[in-house]
Amino acid sequence: MNINSGGEFQFVFILDNAVLAWGLAACGLAQFSKLLFELIFKQRWRPSVLIETGGMPSSHSALVTGTAAGVGLQLGFDDPVFALASTIAFIVMYDASGIRRSAGLTAAKVNQISKENSNELSSETTLKESLGHTKLEVLVGSVFGPIVALPGIFFIGSPLHILQMIGLVSL
């Protein structure tokens, strides 16, 4: 496929953003690893963890720390954009282990009270309990992000670069 500089194929150039691609890859791999954690530590096969929030490791933490680390690698760790990316990462991780975690614990208590006081507790009235993360889940996710993103950016590059190397795209 030949991509010209006219407006018709400009959207393809988002594939040249290695930081975005590897940040998303870190998030996806962290989410997939929840299935492995569930299998190894809880000895149960539960594919639904692939689309659930909460659990080990935090995929949101992997996304924001992988992206922030990638920004630092490409622009420099002294760049203001890295400072912004890091600040957003800290806010997301604080929210996951603080506010969202508290909301999940509150939901669990409300569900318990409802169950004790009602014979008819349906899935429609049950509140979702797995919302946030423990500090350990956030920590593991925050380490997971850069471990995936930095080597990917440094050694492999962007998806567009990969497509060019295997001859599927020429610019």
C-alpha positions in Angstrom: 0.0 0.0 0.0 1.4 3.4 -1.0 0.5 6.3 1.3 0.6 9.7 -0.3 0.6 13.0 1.6 -2.9 14.0 0.3 -5.6 14.0 3.0 -7.0 10.6 2.2 -4.5 8.5 4.2 -3.4 10.9 6.9 -5.1 8.8 9.6 -2.6 6.1 9.1 0.1 8.3 10.6 -1.3 7.7 14.0 0.4 4.3 13.6 3.7 6.2 13.8 3.1 7.1 17.4 5.2 4.5 19.2 4.4 6.0 22.6 0.7 5.6 22.2 1.0 2.1 20.7 3.3 0.8 23.4 1.3 2.5 26.2 -1.8 0.7 24.9 0.2 -2.5 24.5 1.2 -2.3 28.2 -2.4 -1.7 29.1 -3.6 -4.7 27.0 -0.9 -7.0 28.3 -1.6 -6.0 31.9 -5.3 -6.7 31.4 -4.5 -10.1 29.8 -2.2 -10.9 32.7 -5.2 -10.6 35.1 -6.4 -13.9 33.5 -3.1 -15.5 34.4 -3.1 -14.1 37.9 -6.6 -15.5 38.4 -5.6 -18.9 37.1 -2.3 -19.1 39.1 -3.4 -17.6 42.5 -7.1 -18.3 42.6 -7.0 -21.6 40.6 -10.0 -20.7 38.5 -10.5 -19.9 34.8 -12.5 -16.7 34.6 -12.2 -15.0 31.2 -14.6 -12.2 32.4 -11.6 -10.6 34.1 -10.5 -9.5 30.7 -13.2 -6.9 30.6 -13.5 -6.1 34.3 -12.0 -3.2 36.3 -9.9 -3.8 39.4 -7.6 -6.8 40.0 -4.0 -7.6 39.7 -2.3 -5.7 38.0 -3.8 -2.3 37.4 -4.0 -1.9 33.6 -4.8 1.8 33.9 -1.5 2.2 35.9 0.3 0.3 33.2 -1.1 2.5 30.5 -0.3 5.8 32.1 3.2 4.9 33.4 4.1 3.2 30.1 3.0 6.3 28.2 4.7 8.7 30.6 7.9 6.7 30.4 7.7 6.7 26.6 7.2 10.4 26.5 10.3 10.8 28.7 12.3 8.5 26.5 11.3 10.4 23.3 11.3 14.0 24.5 13.6 13.8 27.5 12.9 13.3 31.1 13.4 17.1 31.7 10.6 18.0 29.1 7.5 19.7 30.5 5.4 17.2 28.5 6.9 14.4 30.6 6.1 16.3 33.7 2.4 16.6 32.5 2.3 12.9 31.6 3.7 11.9 35.0 1.3 14.2 36.8 -1.7 12.6 35.0 -0.2 9.1 35.8 0.0 10.0 39.5 -3.6 11.3 39.5 -4.9 8.1 37.8 -3.0 5.8 40.2 -4.1 7.8 43.3 -7.7 7.7 42.1 -7.5 3.9 41.5 -6.2 3.1 44.9 -8.1 5.8 46.8 -11.4 7.0 45.5 -12.3 4.0 43.2 -11.1 1.5 45.8 -13.3 3.2 48.5 -16.3 3.2 46.2 -15.8 -0.6 45.6 -15.6 -1.3 49.4 -18.7 0.8 50.0 -20.6 -1.1 47.2 -19.6 -4.4 48.9 -21.0 -3.2 52.2 -24.2 -2.0 50.6 -24.6 -5.4 48.8 -24.1 -7.2 52.1 -26.7 -5.1 53.9 -29.1 -5.6 51.0 -28.6 -9.3 51.1 -29.2 -9.5 54.8 -32.4 -7.5 54.6 -33.9 -8.9 51.4 -34.8 -12.3 50.1 -34.9 -11.0 46.6 -31.4 -9.8 45.6 -31.1 -9.8 41.8 -28.1 -9.0 39.7 -29.8 -5.8 38.7 -29.8 -4.5 42.3 -26.3 -5.7 43.1 -23.7 -2.9 43.0 -20.4 -3.6 41.2 -17.7 -4.1 43.8 -14.5 -4.5 41.8 -13.9 -0.8 40.9 -10.5 0.1 42.2 -7.2 -1.4 43.2 -5.1 -2.1 46.2 -1.8 -0.2 46.4 0.1 -3.4 45.5 -2.1 -3.8 42.3 -1.3 -0.2 41.4 2.4 -0.6 42.1 2.7 -3.8 40.0 0.8 -2.1 37.1 2.9 1.0 37.4 6.1 -1.1 37.0 4.6 -3.2 34.3 3.9 -0.2 32.0 7.5 1.0 31.5 8.8 -2.6 31.4 6.6 -3.2 28.3 6.7 0.3 26.7 10.3 1.3 27.0 11.9 -1.8 25.2 9.1 -1.7 22.7 9.7 1.9 21.8 13.5 1.6 21.9 14.0 -1.7 20.1 10.9 -2.2 17.9 9.4 1.2 17.2 5.9 2.3 16.0 3.4 0.0 14.3 4.0 2.1 11.1 7.7 1.3 11.3 6.9 -2.4 11.7 4.6 -2.3 8.7 7.3 -0.6 6.7 9.9 -3.1 7.7 7.8 -6.0 6.5 6.9 -4.3 3.3 3.2 -3.7 3.9 3.4 0.1 3.8 5.7 2.4 1.8 5.9 6.1 2.3 
